Amino acid sequence: MKYVLLLISISLLSFLAVSPSAYAESGETVPSSSINNPGPESRALMFGLGSNFNLNSFRGGVFSYKWFTSNNRAHRFTTDLGFLYMTTDDTRRSTNEVSFESDNFEADIRFNYDFLSYNQVSRTVYSYWGIGPTLRFQYTDVERTETTSAGGSSFSNRYEETKYEVGLGASLTIGAEWFVHSGISISAEYALNISYNIANLDGKRTTGITQVNPGTIIEDERSASSINLDGSGARVGISVYF
């Protein structure tokens, strides 16, 4: 899926780059009207998919509401969602039998408020760029258990970890939007994010668990801060104007 999204994005952005030069070589001017011609009264809802979207989890779902304040200025509020739940169960046999079990849940939510600037490239295509603040929340819960069995007895080691992270920063977005109908458009964009993040981690490791022994517990609590610079990956969306 991510390769299809990347191909569509590259194609749209390549078309965007070629169009102005094609008009210049022919001596024509870029048409002044679009089949939609966004203006101060234009509003749009968008649903998009990010490059992390796959069939096994909901990662990279993008929802946004956009409103224009002029023919080439707009504001946009975007929610970027990512959820993952994954379980594994594996057994390996050699001298002893060792089984592995794990549960992994992740939730990643990002809110963006963008100030967008539009430029008409052709009758149906616009380029745009935007900048604005971003707020991100991430929650991770992991549990892993390793059990070793030999000679009718067994013992287990378990690791549990919960992590909370909050990030505040800014994003820079570039993209292209192609109107396939007077009220429907397809867009491809890429965003670069810089953020200051604060994370809290609570971990617990339990070793030597048997039927008669609850095991030895070692707890780990940590806090950390960081500055991250990352990209959102290619995002493709469909907008409905009203």
C-alpha positions as CSV (number, residue, x, y, z in Angstrom):
1,M,0.0,0.0,0.0
2,K,2.7,2.5,0.9
3,Y,4.4,2.0,-2.5
4,V,1.2,2.8,-4.3
5,L,0.7,6.0,-2.2
6,L,4.3,7.0,-2.9
7,L,3.9,6.4,-6.7
8,I,0.7,8.5,-6.8
9,S,2.4,11.3,-4.8
10,I,5.4,11.4,-7.1
11,S,3.2,11.4,-10.2
12,L,1.1,14.4,-8.9
13,L,4.1,16.4,-7.8
14,S,5.9,15.7,-11.1
15,F,2.9,16.9,-13.0
16,L,2.9,20.0,-10.8
17,A,6.5,20.7,-11.7
18,V,6.1,20.1,-15.4
19,S,2.9,22.1,-16.0
20,P,4.2,25.7,-15.6
21,S,7.2,25.0,-17.9
22,A,4.8,23.5,-20.5
23,Y,2.7,26.7,-20.6
24,A,5.9,28.9,-20.8
25,E,7.2,27.0,-23.8
26,S,3.9,27.3,-25.6
27,G,3.7,31.0,-24.9
28,E,0.3,30.6,-23.1
29,T,-0.6,31.9,-19.7
30,V,-1.8,29.8,-16.9
31,P,-5.6,29.7,-17.1
32,S,-7.2,32.1,-14.5
33,S,-10.2,29.9,-13.6
34,S,-10.5,26.5,-12.1
35,I,-13.4,24.1,-12.4
36,N,-13.8,24.8,-8.6
37,N,-12.0,28.1,-8.1
38,P,-11.8,28.1,-4.3
39,G,-12.8,31.4,-2.7
40,P,-13.6,32.9,0.7
41,E,-16.8,30.8,1.0
42,S,-15.1,27.4,0.1
43,R,-15.1,24.7,2.8
44,A,-13.8,21.1,2.5
45,L,-13.7,17.9,4.4
46,M,-10.8,15.5,3.6
47,F,-10.0,11.8,4.4
48,G,-6.5,10.7,3.7
49,L,-4.2,7.7,4.0
50,G,-0.5,8.0,5.1
51,S,2.4,5.8,4.1
52,N,2.1,3.8,7.3
53,F,-1.4,2.6,6.5
54,N,-1.8,-1.2,6.1
55,L,-4.4,-3.9,6.4
56,N,-3.1,-5.2,9.7
57,S,-3.6,-2.0,11.6
58,F,-5.1,1.5,11.3
59,R,-2.0,3.6,11.0
60,G,-1.9,6.8,9.1
61,G,-5.6,7.8,8.8
62,V,-5.9,11.5,8.2
63,F,-9.1,13.6,8.7
64,S,-9.2,17.4,8.1
65,Y,-11.5,20.4,7.8
66,K,-10.4,23.3,5.6
67,W,-11.8,26.8,5.0
68,F,-10.6,29.5,2.6
69,T,-10.3,33.1,3.6
70,S,-9.4,34.3,0.1
71,N,-8.7,32.8,-3.3
72,N,-5.2,31.7,-2.3
73,R,-5.3,31.5,1.5
74,A,-6.8,28.8,3.7
75,H,-6.8,27.4,7.3
76,R,-6.9,23.7,8.0
77,F,-7.4,21.6,11.1
78,T,-6.1,18.0,10.8
79,T,-6.2,14.9,12.9
80,D,-3.7,12.2,12.1
81,L,-4.6,8.9,13.8
82,G,-2.6,5.7,14.3
83,F,-3.7,2.6,16.2
84,L,-2.0,-0.8,16.4
85,Y,-2.9,-4.0,18.3
86,M,-0.7,-7.0,17.7
87,T,-0.3,-10.4,19.5
88,T,2.3,-13.1,18.9
89,D,2.5,-16.7,20.1
90,D,5.6,-18.7,19.2
91,T,7.2,-22.0,20.4
92,R,10.7,-23.2,19.8
93,R,12.0,-26.6,20.7
94,S,15.7,-27.6,21.2
95,T,16.9,-29.2,24.4
96,N,14.1,-27.3,26.2
97,E,10.8,-26.0,25.0
98,V,10.6,-22.2,24.9
99,S,7.4,-20.3,24.2
100,F,7.0,-16.6,23.6
101,E,3.8,-14.5,24.0
102,S,3.4,-10.8,23.5
103,D,0.7,-8.2,23.4
104,N,1.4,-4.8,21.9
105,F,-0.9,-1.8,21.8
106,E,0.0,1.6,20.3
107,A,-2.0,4.8,19.9
108,D,-0.6,7.8,18.1
109,I,-2.7,11.0,17.6
110,R,-1.4,14.2,16.1
111,F,-3.3,17.5,15.8
112,N,-2.2,20.1,13.2
113,Y,-3.4,23.7,12.5
114,D,-2.0,24.8,9.2
115,F,-2.0,28.2,7.5
116,L,-2.0,27.3,3.8
117,S,-1.0,29.3,0.7
118,Y,-2.3,28.2,-2.7
119,N,-1.0,28.8,-6.2
120,Q,-2.9,27.9,-9.3
121,V,-0.8,25.9,-11.8
122,S,-3.4,24.9,-14.4
123,R,-7.2,24.9,-14.8
124,T,-7.6,21.9,-12.4
125,V,-4.3,21.8,-10.4
126,Y,-3.1,23.9,-7.5
127,S,0.1,23.7,-5.5
128,Y,0.2,24.7,-1.9
129,W,2.4,25.0,1.1
130,G,1.6,25.5,4.8
131,I,3.0,26.0,8.2
132,G,1.5,25.7,11.7
133,P,1.6,24.3,15.2
134,T,1.3,20.6,16.0
135,L,0.4,18.6,19.1
136,R,1.1,14.9,19.4
137,F,0.1,12.2,22.0
138,Q,1.4,8.7,22.0
139,Y,0.6,5.8,24.3
140,T,2.3,2.4,24.2
141,D,1.5,-0.7,26.3
142,V,3.7,-3.8,25.8
143,E,3.7,-7.2,27.6
144,R,6.1,-10.0,26.8
145,T,6.3,-13.4,28.4
146,E,9.0,-16.1,27.9
147,T,8.4,-19.6,29.3
148,T,11.0,-22.4,29.4
149,S,9.8,-25.9,30.0
150,A,12.1,-28.9,30.8
151,G,11.6,-32.2,32.6
152,G,8.0,-31.5,33.5
153,S,8.7,-28.2,35.2
154,S,8.7,-24.6,33.8
155,F,9.5,-21.1,34.7
156,S,8.7,-17.8,33.1
157,N,10.1,-14.3,32.7
158,R,7.6,-11.4,32.1
159,Y,8.2,-7.8,31.0
160,E,5.6,-5.1,31.1
161,E,6.0,-1.5,29.8
162,T,3.7,1.5,29.6
163,K,4.8,4.7,27.9
164,Y,3.2,8.1,27.6
165,E,4.6,10.8,25.3
166,V,3.5,14.3,24.5
167,G,5.1,16.5,21.8
168,L,4.6,20.1,20.9
169,G,6.1,21.7,17.8
170,A,5.6,22.9,14.3
171,S,5.1,21.4,10.8
172,L,5.9,22.5,7.2
173,T,3.7,21.0,4.5
174,I,4.0,21.0,0.7
175,G,1.6,19.4,-1.7
176,A,-0.5,19.4,-4.8
177,E,-4.3,19.3,-5.3
178,W,-6.1,18.1,-8.4
179,F,-9.8,18.9,-8.9
180,V,-11.4,15.9,-10.7
181,H,-14.9,17.5,-10.3
182,S,-16.3,20.9,-9.2
183,G,-16.6,19.7,-5.6
184,I,-14.0,16.8,-5.4
185,S,-10.3,16.9,-5.4
186,I,-7.3,14.5,-4.9
187,S,-4.3,15.7,-3.1
188,A,-0.8,14.5,-2.3
189,E,1.4,16.1,0.3
190,Y,4.4,15.6,2.5
191,A,4.9,17.2,6.0
192,L,8.1,17.8,7.9
193,N,7.7,18.1,11.7
194,I,9.9,19.4,14.5
195,S,8.8,18.9,18.1
196,Y,9.9,18.9,21.7
197,N,8.8,15.7,23.4
198,I,8.4,14.6,27.0
199,A,8.0,10.9,27.7
200,N,7.3,8.9,30.9
201,L,8.0,5.2,31.0
202,D,6.9,2.7,33.6
203,G,8.4,-0.8,33.3
204,K,8.2,-3.9,35.4
205,R,10.3,-7.1,34.9
206,T,9.4,-10.3,36.7
207,T,11.8,-13.2,36.6
208,G,11.7,-16.8,37.9
209,I,7.9,-17.2,37.8
210,T,6.8,-20.8,38.6
211,Q,3.6,-22.4,39.9
212,V,4.7,-21.9,43.5
213,N,6.9,-18.8,43.1
214,P,5.5,-15.4,42.0
215,G,9.0,-14.4,40.9
216,T,11.3,-11.4,41.6
217,I,10.0,-8.0,40.5
218,I,12.3,-5.2,39.3
219,E,10.5,-1.9,38.5
220,D,11.8,0.8,36.2
221,E,10.5,4.4,36.0
222,R,12.0,6.9,33.7
223,S,11.3,10.3,32.2
224,A,13.0,11.8,29.2
225,S,12.8,14.8,26.9
226,S,14.0,15.1,23.3
227,I,13.8,17.2,20.2
228,N,12.7,15.3,17.1
229,L,12.8,16.1,13.4
230,D,10.8,13.7,11.3
231,G,8.6,13.4,8.2
232,S,5.0,12.3,8.0
233,G,5.6,10.3,4.8
234,A,3.6,10.7,1.6
235,R,-0.1,11.3,2.3
236,V,-2.8,11.0,-0.3
237,G,-6.3,12.4,0.4
238,I,-9.7,13.0,-1.2
239,S,-11.5,16.2,-0.4
240,V,-15.2,17.1,-0.7
241,Y,-16.0,20.8,-1.1
242,F,-19.3,22.4,-0.1
